[in-house]
Amino acid sequence: MKILIFGAGYVGLSNAVQLAIKNEVVLVDIDKKKIEELKKKISPIKDSLLQEYLDKEKLYISFESDLDIQKKGYDLIIIALPTNFSSKNNSFDTTQIEDLLQKLSTEKFNGLIVIKSTVGIGFTEKMSRRYERLSIGFVPEFLREGSALADCLNPSRIICGGETSKLKPFAEEVLSCCKNSKTELLFTSTMEAEAIKLLSNSYLALRVAFFNEVDTLAMTKNLDSKKVINGIGLDPRIGSHYNNPSFGYGGYCLPKDTKQLNTDFNNPENELMKAVIKSNNKRIKFIAECISNMGIKKLGVYKISMKKDSDNWRDSSILEVLKILKKKDIDICIYDPLIKKNNFLGFKALNNFDELKKTSELIIANRIDKKISKVKNKVFSRDIFNEN
Ligand SMILES: NC(=O)c1ccc[n+]([C@@H]2O[C@H](COP(=O)([O-])OP(=O)(O)OC[C@H]3O[C@@H](n4cnc5c(N)ncnc54)[C@H](O)[C@@H]3O)[C@@H](O)[C@H]2O)c1
């Protein structure tokens, strides 16, 4: 297949590399710096496998920053553009996808278009009605940042939303580039696929919020949180996975996807999603209060990303905690190798870990790694199981 992919982020880049093992792929991004790096085979994102594939695999891939690239001759266009949540409209901002579809319609593109960006329920159908000539499907992405390519190569399921006969060749091509022989293939309507994506992420958010509330209860009643969570998880219906407390769920997807699902319900009967969002905000406030009540004057922050092995700090919960602590009389310093300046969002940024240790009375860390575990007696974290 000749495939054109728009958006070289976590989703676009990992899908491009996966498909380029057997297909001819062109990856397009508006960010010229990113494209220049990719042309030199440097992965712009931190990922367990991406750099290795760029270095060692024979990939049929090229990179382009010209958005007006000729689209004729391609069998497939994949859209992996951002869909940030707009608080003003209380829904995803899909302008960039809409602009691209408008262009494809004017240019009379007649191949298959697959949207991989997360969109609200009904978006693909609305676009198909607006641009009747275009063949548009929705195939959600379930990868995790930090292991994006590995997740693409080993998906638990591929959900194909749209006309089965058009999507089947695409699904079979993706499957043939996978390493997981147990991958389930499910054909649905576009709205069902959109709902599956938002509901899956909302379930994950709900589970995080639940175990964070368990941890809040344990902290306020002086219980051993680890024992309580272990005791709950020993019920096989619940299980001992995805139960590690944190400062709150965060990252690019869970906060925005829960909000979008809440908007899409648009029904007073829906209580759960509202409660999950509220619970997460309360957890962040609770963590900030715990820290503030310690009476610390010099506070260190160890890393701003959500996960140990990720370089993504979009909407990370530690930053939400800091927004609250900023209003208190506390001197705050951040250490994170990701920060290249000496000031970050109004906080002093240090590039020397020893300096952070020396100057901080307490260091907060959403996740504990090898480096920070060496000064454990100075650390405040709720990472009980040492996992993401
Ligand atoms: N990050 C995840 O873990 C994840 C998982 C599943 C689904 N998603 C969804 O996939 C979509 C993309 O997420 P992401 O994390 O890859 O985003 P990202 O921000 O990492 O990447 C998006 C890329 O699109 C580029 N871009 C922006 N406007 C453009 C345009 N007009 N033309 C070409 N390129 C343009 C940006 O420069 C950026 O490189 C979002 O809808 C997100 O919700 C993300």
The ligand as an SDF file (V2000), in Angstrom:
LIG
                    3D

 44 48  0  0  0  0  0  0  0  0999 V2000
   -0.6790   10.0640   22.9540 N   0  0  0  0  0  0  0  0  0  0  0  0
   -1.3900    8.9730   23.1470 C   0  0  0  0  0  0  0  0  0  0  0  0
   -1.0730    8.1270   23.9970 O   0  0  0  0  0  0  0  0  0  0  0  0
   -2.6310    8.7190   22.3290 C   0  0  0  0  0  0  0  0  0  0  0  0
   -3.2080    7.4420   22.3750 C   0  0  0  0  0  0  0  0  0  0  0  0
   -4.3610    7.2120   21.6300 C   0  0  0  0  0  0  0  0  0  0  0  0
   -4.9380    8.2340   20.8880 C   0  0  0  0  0  0  0  0  0  0  0  0
   -4.3620    9.4750   20.8950 N   0  0  0  0  0  0  0  0  0  0  0  0
   -5.0180   10.5140   20.0890 C   0  0  0  0  0  0  0  0  0  0  0  0
   -4.3050   10.6440   18.8470 O   0  0  0  0  0  0  0  0  0  0  0  0
   -4.2380   12.0250   18.4310 C   0  0  0  0  0  0  0  0  0  0  0  0
   -2.7950   12.4470   18.2950 C   0  0  0  0  0  0  0  0  0  0  0  0
   -2.1720   12.3050   19.5660 O   0  0  0  0  0  0  0  0  0  0  0  0
   -0.5820   12.3610   19.7370 P   0  0  0  0  0  0  0  0  0  0  0  0
   -0.3070   12.0550   21.1560 O   0  0  0  0  0  0  0  0  0  0  0  0
    0.0670   11.5860   18.6670 O   0  0  0  0  0  0  0  0  0  0  0  0
   -0.3670   13.9150   19.4900 O   0  0  0  0  0  0  0  0  0  0  0  0
    1.0150   14.6920   19.3310 P   0  0  0  0  0  0  0  0  0  0  0  0
    0.7700   16.0630   19.8190 O   0  0  0  0  0  0  0  0  0  0  0  0
    2.1310   13.8950   19.9260 O   0  0  0  0  0  0  0  0  0  0  0  0
    1.2370   14.7070   17.7500 O   0  0  0  0  0  0  0  0  0  0  0  0
    0.4610   15.4430   16.8680 C   0  0  0  0  0  0  0  0  0  0  0  0
    1.3690   15.9170   15.7420 C   0  0  0  0  0  0  0  0  0  0  0  0
    0.5610   16.5800   14.7640 O   0  0  0  0  0  0  0  0  0  0  0  0
    1.3180   17.6710   14.2650 C   0  0  0  0  0  0  0  0  0  0  0  0
    0.3970   18.6130   13.6300 N   0  0  0  0  0  0  0  0  0  0  0  0
   -0.4100   19.5260   14.2180 C   0  0  0  0  0  0  0  0  0  0  0  0
   -1.1590   20.1370   13.2870 N   0  0  0  0  0  0  0  0  0  0  0  0
   -0.8100   19.6020   12.0800 C   0  0  0  0  0  0  0  0  0  0  0  0
   -1.2460   19.7990   10.7540 C   0  0  0  0  0  0  0  0  0  0  0  0
   -2.1840   20.6870   10.4670 N   0  0  0  0  0  0  0  0  0  0  0  0
   -0.6830   19.0610    9.7780 N   0  0  0  0  0  0  0  0  0  0  0  0
    0.2890   18.1530   10.0510 C   0  0  0  0  0  0  0  0  0  0  0  0
    0.7300   17.9110   11.2930 N   0  0  0  0  0  0  0  0  0  0  0  0
    0.1950   18.6310   12.2990 C   0  0  0  0  0  0  0  0  0  0  0  0
    2.0420   18.2160   15.4730 C   0  0  0  0  0  0  0  0  0  0  0  0
    3.1740   18.9820   15.1130 O   0  0  0  0  0  0  0  0  0  0  0  0
    2.4200   16.9190   16.1920 C   0  0  0  0  0  0  0  0  0  0  0  0
    3.7080   16.4560   15.8080 O   0  0  0  0  0  0  0  0  0  0  0  0
   -5.0450   12.7890   19.4790 C   0  0  0  0  0  0  0  0  0  0  0  0
   -6.3650   12.8720   19.0400 O   0  0  0  0  0  0  0  0  0  0  0  0
   -4.9770   11.8930   20.7120 C   0  0  0  0  0  0  0  0  0  0  0  0
   -6.0720   12.0720   21.5610 O   0  0  0  0  0  0  0  0  0  0  0  0
   -3.2170    9.7260   21.5690 C   0  0  0  0  0  0  0  0  0  0  0  0
  1  2  1  0
  2  3  2  0
  2  4  1  0
  4  5  1  0
  4 44  2  0
  5  6  2  0
  6  7  1  0
  7  8  2  0
  8  9  1  0
  8 44  1  0
  9 10  1  0
  9 42  1  0
 10 11  1  0
 11 12  1  0
 11 40  1  0
 12 13  1  0
 13 14  1  0
 14 15  2  0
 14 16  1  0
 14 17  1  0
 17 18  1  0
 18 19  2  0
 18 20  1  0
 18 21  1  0
 21 22  1  0
 22 23  1  0
 23 24  1  0
 23 38  1  0
 24 25  1  0
 25 26  1  0
 25 36  1  0
 26 27  1  0
 26 35  1  0
 27 28  2  0
 28 29  1  0
 29 30  1  0
 29 35  2  0
 30 31  1  0
 30 32  2  0
 32 33  1  0
 33 34  2  0
 34 35  1  0
 36 37  1  0
 36 38  1  0
 38 39  1  0
 40 41  1  0
 40 42  1  0
 42 43  1  0
M  CHG  2   8   1  16  -1
M  END
$$$$
